[in-house]
Each structure stands twice: as structure tokens, then as C-alpha cells.
Amino acid sequence: MNINVAPTKSNLLNIKEQLSVSTNGYELLEEKREILVRELMRLVEQVKLLEDEIEKAIDEAYPAFKRMLMLDGADQVERIAHAIHYDFDMIEKTAAVGGMQFETIEVALPQKELFYSFLGTYANTDVVIVKFFELLSLLAQMASIRTIVWRLAEEVKRTQRRVNALDKMIIPQATETIKYIEGVLEERERENVFVLKALKKKQETLNS
């Protein structure tokens, strides 16, 4: 063990203070890590539920689109598609998760409009629009929550690295250094007592 610290009482007090701070920091970081992991698991469950909803929406939207192609024909569908135009706004926002703030995005879906004439179209056209709007809404929610999940996972990794550094390096090193200094100081104390006893005995011999 190579400890480059002078074994003095002042250094002993300083390192004990550092150990106390490190131990408290470790406990706080471990508590933070547990909270973040719980939040991460909760969001992962939300992602799984959203994935199921998206899969169901896809299973409804694309068959509806195929029916539209069959009823209206490819040329009519293409004309309707060219007539439809929507603007989607992406908004940056801050989400509070586990007591922390994370930047994410939110997609604002526009209101549905009628861009085509009722003539030459079928009710199935409206169904397709509705189904794909529902799908887009779910995909927008997924984009937002996945952004938070990714950033939360990165924060968990950073916190875990700090916890490991304290647990595996800083705290054990401080503990070993304290033991080393205390051992040296105790040995010095014993030597001083031995020297004082020897001097006292010598003085008693001279006086007798």
C-alpha cells in the first residue's frame, strides 16, 4: 500500500472529514440512482404500452388505406394526397422526472381539415385520415418519451459511475489512509511513553 500522506494529526482530521463527506455523498447518490432507476423502469413500461398501441394503430391504418386504394383508385388517392397539406410544430419542453429536469420535444398535431371535395370520394377516405392522425399522435408521444428515456438512462449511467468511484476507490482509500495514520500515531505514542518511562527510570537511578 502506497500512501503519500504525512501521518499527522491534522491530516488525520482532514481525511476523516473527507471520508464523512464522501460517505454522505455516496448515500445521497445511491438514493438518487435508485429513484432514477425506478423512474426509468416506469417510463420503459410506458414505452411498451405505447408500442402496443402503435402496433394496433398500424394494423388499423394501413388496411384502411388499402381499402381506400381499392375504392378510389390509385390516381384519385394521389390527387387527394397532393391536395392535403398539414404543418406540424415541434416544441422543445422541459420535463421533470425523478426530481430532475430533462429537455424533450413535443409535436403539436394540427386540426384535421377537409382538403378535398366530397364528390368522387368515399367515407373510407375520412376513415384513413382519422386512423393516420391517431397513428401520428402515438408516434409523437413515443418520440417525446423516448427522448426522456434516453437522457434519463445517461443520467443513471453517470450517477452509477460516481457511486462506483466512491464505493470502490475514494471511500476505501480514505479508510485505509486513516488506518495507516492512526497506526503510525499510535506507534509514536507508544515510543514516546517508552522514552518517557526510560528517562524517568534513569532520573530515579541518578537521584538514588
Buried (B, 14 or more C-beta within 10 A) or exposed (E): EEEEEEBEEEBBEEBBEBBEEBBEBBEEBBEBBEBBBEBBEEBBEBBEEBEEBBEEBBEBBBEBBEBBBEBBEEEBBEBBEEEEEEEEEEEEEEBEBBEBEBEBBBBEEEEEEEEBEEEEBBEBBBBBBBBBBBBBBBBBBBBBBBBBBEBBBEBBEEBBEBBEBBBEEBBEBBBEBBEBBBEBBEEEEEEEEEEEEEEEEEEEEEEE
